[in-house]
Amino acid sequence: MSKVTFIGAGSTVFAKNVLGDIMATPALQGFELALFDIDLQRLNDSASMLQNLKKRSGSTCTVTTYTDRKEALRGAKYVVNAIQVGGYDPCTITDFEIPKKYGLRQTIADTVGIGGIFRNLRTIPVMLDFAADIREVCPDALFLNYTNPMAVLTNVMNTYGGVNTIGLCHSVQQCIPGLFDHLGIDKTGVQAKIAGINHMAWLLEVTRDGEDLYPEIKRRAAEKQLEPHYDMVRYEMMLKFGYYITESSEHNAEYHPYFIKRNYPELIERFQIPLDEYPRRCVEQIKGWEQMRGDLVNNQDLTHERSHEYASYILEAMETDVPFKIGGNVMNTGLITNLPKEACVEVPCLVDRSGVTPTFVGDLPPQCAALNRTNINTQLLTIEAAMTRKKDHIYHAAMLDPHTAAELSMDDIVSMCDDLIAAHGDWLPKYQ
């Protein structure tokens, strides 16, 4: 029996999507769905939910829970990762509240920025522990990483973990539907090419029957910008830099030095930037969990329709040898020629029985590559900090972050990093 191990299976809603998709796929019947989480209550909740789904769907997959991570991984053919180290309380609170004392505001703080840096620093050691187990008990497994910060963690697992890893983010498959629905353009028959880095990949080409749709997209976007709406940052970036970005405006507001600025407070309202958005979502999700728990965990009539998450489609393509195209995060082995070879990039990939094969993109438009590099700088210095345990590289990563550097002096950045290191305590390893 082939085995899919889900690490972080207490993410019950996400487990329903990914593992429910597997249950709903005829070619993937008979798999063992091995669940592991350090939160036993959430682990058992997810198992109950999936057992209900299995009964209702008639799937022949088996659902097994493990309290020993290595045993959960043993013999796995595929591993899905959806962990969050440190959770909302205390770590997300720390990531937001300490920078706020320095006047540095954030929206999501899970990719780059000061919050992304520290999320990486506490997650990388845990991921490398996973990698050690995988090399021992399932060395040929494909590791499907859904955990943010996507680019850094996928990079670390490939470069230092010795694990065959693909990073997956649903911003690629949501890009065209979201943009076209908002602008009122028919998306039927649209062909698109997307590449860049995670959360800042570019809609490089968008056509229908050979016609370039960008002129109409930009015309409608310029009209939309005359009134407040939820996607103002991305439209502004497209109108100024020429290309639409995959990830949402609330994310991109903090990836650039242009939008969250103490000296221009009017930009927050003008571009509808939701400061402290991620903590707000966390509080709402925690508050709503008991209601959702009843709807999911104890629902004997639970059903599931296959979602747009890539995991089941990857497994199906590899098991059946019927090719499927995804947008995947992989190492830049000459794929995007004007980004660093050390970077993790997001490019079209073909999946079949031979595995995940990334496609060649070539040069990005120079302004797009330049914007990507500003984020890659911070990503690579964060990896350097994690692997060398040198505190100076934490400072370097923070000083190179576009938003942080635009708001704070170098002395304040160093002081803020020291405060964050102290506040994280045992969530971080010791730095020299």
N, C-alpha and C positions, 0 to 999 in steps of 0.2 A: 504494500500500500504506500503510495507517495504521500508526502507530508508537507504541509504548509504551517510554519510556526509564526504566530502573531505575537510580537513583543510589545507590551503596552496595550494588552487586550481589554483592559479596564476602560479604554475609550470606547464605550458601548455603541454610540451612534456610528462612529467610524468603523468599528468592527462589523456592525450590521451591513454597512455599505460594501466593504471589501470582501468579507467572508460570505455575506448574503449573495453577492455577485457570483462567487465561486459556486455556491450551492445552486444558483440559477443557471449555471452553464453546463449543458449536457456533457461536453468533453472533459469536464473536471470532476465528474462524479467519482466517488470512492476514495477521495483524498481524506487523510486525517487532518483535521483543523486543530492544531495544537495551540492552546491559549496559555500565555504567561503574563503575569502582572504582579507587582509587589503589593498592590492593594487587593487583599483577598476578597473583600466584599464586592468590589467592582469586577474582579475576575469572575466570581460566581454569578454576578448579575449578567455579565456577557454570555456566560455559558448557558444560563437559563434561557436567555433571549434566543440564542442560536439553536438550542434544542427545540424550542417552540417553532422556530422558523423551519427547522428540518422536518418536524412532524407535518407541518402544514404543506410544505413544498414537495414532500416525498423524496428529498435528496438522499442519496446513499453515502454522502460524506459523514464521517464520524467527528464528534466534538469531544475533545479531551482537555482537561485543565491540568496544569503543572505548577508546582511550587518550587521546583528546582529548575533554574534557567537552562543549565547544561543539558538536562534530560529533555526539556522542551525542544531544544535545538537538535538533539541527537538524530542523525539520519535525515534531517530536513532537506528537501529539494529546493524549497523557496522559503525565505524569511521576510516577513513584513514588519517594519519598525514604525511605531507610532508613539514613542515615549515623550514625556516632558519632565525634565529633571528639575526638581524644586517647586514645581506647581505654581499656582497663583500666590499662595501664602506659604512661605515668605518671599520666594525669589522674584516673582513678577512685581510684587509690591516694592521690593528693594530696587529693582531695575528702573522703576518710574520715580519713586519718591526721592531718592538721593540726587539724581540729576536735576530734579525740579528745584532743589535747594540752591543749585547753581544757576537757575534760570534756564535750564535746558529742558524743553518740552518735547514729548514724543507722542506718537499715535498708537503704534502696534509694538515696536521694539522687539521683533523676533527674527530679524534678518541681518541688517547691519546697524549702524548707530551704536550708541553706548549700550543700550539694552541687548542688541544682537550680539555684541562682543561678549558680554558676560553670560548670556545664554549659551554661547559656544563654549566658553571656558569651563562651565560646570557640566556640559553635556559630553564634550570630547572624551574625558577619561572613562565615562560610562560606556560610550560607544566602543572604545578600544578594548574594554573588558568583554563586550559582546564579540568583538573580532577574535579575541584569543579563544573563546569558546567555540566559535564557528570554525576556526582553523583546526581545532582538535576533533570536533564531533560531526561536522558537516562541511568539509572544506570545499566541496563543489557547489554549494548552495548559491543561488542568486539572491542577493540582499536588496530588497525593495525599500528604500528609505523615504518615508513621508514626513520625517521630523524636521522642523526648522531649528536653526538656520540651515536651509537645504544645501547651498553651495559648499559651505565649509565642511559640514558633516559628511557629505558624499565624497568630497575631496579627501578627507582624512581616512575614511574607510578604504578607499581605493589606494591611496598613496602610502599610508602608514599601517593600515589594518590588514592589508593583504587579503581583502575580501572583495569578490566581484560584486560591485554595487552600482545600482541605477537609482538616481534621485527622481522622485515623481511629485509633481505639483499640478493641481487642477486648473491653474490660471491659464495654461495654454489652451486647453479645450474649451474654456469658458470665454476666451477672448473674442472670437468672432460673434457668437450668439449674443453676448452682452452688448458689444458695440453696435451691432446692426439693429437689435431690438430697441436700444435707446434712441438711435437715430431714425428709426422707422424705415429701414432699408430691408428689402427682401434678401434673406441670406441663402436662398436656394441656389445650388450650383456654384457657390463661391469657392475659389481656390486660394489658398493662403500659404505663405512661407514665413515662419517665425523662428528667430534665433537671437541669442544674446546670452545673458546670464539669468539665473532664477530670479523671478520677481522684477527683472528689468530685461526681458526679452522683447524683441522688436517685431512688429508686424511689417516685415520687409516688403512683401508683395501681397496684394489682394485684388483679384480679378474675377470676372465672370465672362466666360466665352471669349477670353482674350482681352476684354476691356478693363483698363485700369480703373478701379473704383475709388482710389484715393481722392481725386478731385472732388467728387460728390460727398465723400465722407468729411473732408475738411470744410466744405461749404456748409454742410449741416452742423458740424461741430462749432463753427464760428457763430452761427445763429444761436445755438444752445448756450454759448458762453455769455450771451446778453442777459440771461436770467440764472439765478442760483440753481444748481443741480448737484447730484452726488459724485459726478465724475469730472469735476472741473480741473483738477490737477493734471490728469492724463490728457485731457483735451488741450490744455495750455502747453504741455510738453510737446504734443504732436504739432500744434500750430507754430511753436517756436523752433523745434528741432526736426520736424518733418515726418516723424513716425510715431505710431501708437504703441503703447507699452502694455504688456500682458497683465501685470498685477494692478490691483485697485488703487484708486487715488489716495485712500487713507494710508496705504503702505508707501506709495511713492512720494508723498509729501515729506517723509523723513529720510528719503534716500538722496536728496539733492539739497543744495544750500539756498534754494530760492523761495521757500514757502513759509517755513516756521521761523520767524525772525523777530526778536524783541524790538528792534527799531522800526519794524513795519507791522504793528499788531493788526492793522486793518486787513492784512492778507489772510488771516485766519477766517474772518467772515467772508471776505471776497471769494475765496476758493473753497469755502465750506469744509474746513479741515477739522476733523473730530479729535481734538487733543484728548489723551487718556482713553482712547477708544477701547484698547484691549482690556485694561482692568475693568472697564464698564461691562464689557461682554462677559468676562469671567464671573463677575458678581451676578449677572443675570442668569448665566448658565448654572451656577451653583444653586441659586434660588429656585430655578425651574426644574432641577434634576428630579426631585421627588415625584412631581407630576409626570415628567417624561419617563421616569423609572416604571411607573404604573402602566404607561402606554406601551412600553417596550418589553420590560422584563417579565411581567406577569400576564402578558396578552397571549392567550392560547390561540387566538385567531390571527396572529401576526403574519403579514405577507411582505413580500419584497419584490421590487422590480429592479432589474440590473441598472446600476448607476453609471455615470460617466467616468468613474475612477479607472485608471489604466490597469490596475493590478490584475484583474481577472482576464483582461484582453491579452496581457503579456503572457500569462500562464497558458491561456488557450492557444496562442500562436506557437508557443514553444512545445506544447504537447501535441498539436495537430500538424505542425509545419505549414499552416496557412498564414501567410505573412500579414502583419498588422503594423501600421505606422503610429508612432507616438511622438510626443515631445519629451525628451528625457534629459536629465542632468548627468553629464559624463565628463571625463577628463579631456582637456583640449589637446588631443593628439593631432595637431595640425588642422583641426576642423574649422576654427575661426581664425584666420591668418593674421589679423591685427589685434588679437588679444593674447595675453601671456600663455605660454605652454603649461605653466604650473596651475592655471585656473581651471575651475570646474565650469563648464558652459552648458547652456540649454539649447539643444539642436534637434531637428527631426531625426528619428531613429527608426530603423526597420527591425522588427522582431520576428523570428521564426525559430525552427528547431536549433539552429546554430547559436541562438542567443540574441543579444541586443547589439545591432550594428549601427553606429552613428553615421550620419551623412556629412559630406564635405559642404561647407557653407562659403568659404573664402573670406574676403574682407567685408566687414560691416561698413555701412556709411561712416565716414571718419568721426562725425559728431556723436554717433551712437556708440562707437567703440570707445571714444574718449569718456563718455559718461559711464559706461560699463567699467572702465579701468579705475575710475575714482572709487567704486565699490570693491573691485577686486583687490586694490591696494590694502584696504582694511581687512578683507578676508584673509589674504596671505600673511599679513602680520599677526592676525589672531592665531592662525595655525602655528606660526613661528613661536608665539608666546606659549601656546599649549604644549608644544613638543619640546621646547628648551627649558620651560619653567622659568624664563627670565622676565621679571616684572617690567623691565624697560620696553619689551615688545608689546606689552599691554598698552603702555603709554603711546608707543608708536602707532599702534592700530587705532587708538582713539584720536590721536592728533591728525591722522590721515582721513578720518571719517568726514565726509563733506559737511554734514549738518552740524556736527559737534565743533569742527574747526571754524565754521562760520559764526558761531555764537560765543565761544569761550576762548580765553587766553590759554597759552600752553601751561602756565602755572596752575590755572584753575582746572585744566583737564587732568593734570597729574594728581592734583589734590582730590578731585572727584573720583578718579580711579582708585586711589588709596582708600577713600571712604567706602567705595563699593566692595573692594577686596575685604576690608575689615567686616563690613556688614554681612557678606556672604559666609564668612567663617568657614565651617567644615564643608560647605557646599563646593568649595574650591580646594584644589591641592595647594601645597605651599609653593610660593614663588621666591626665586633668589632676588 
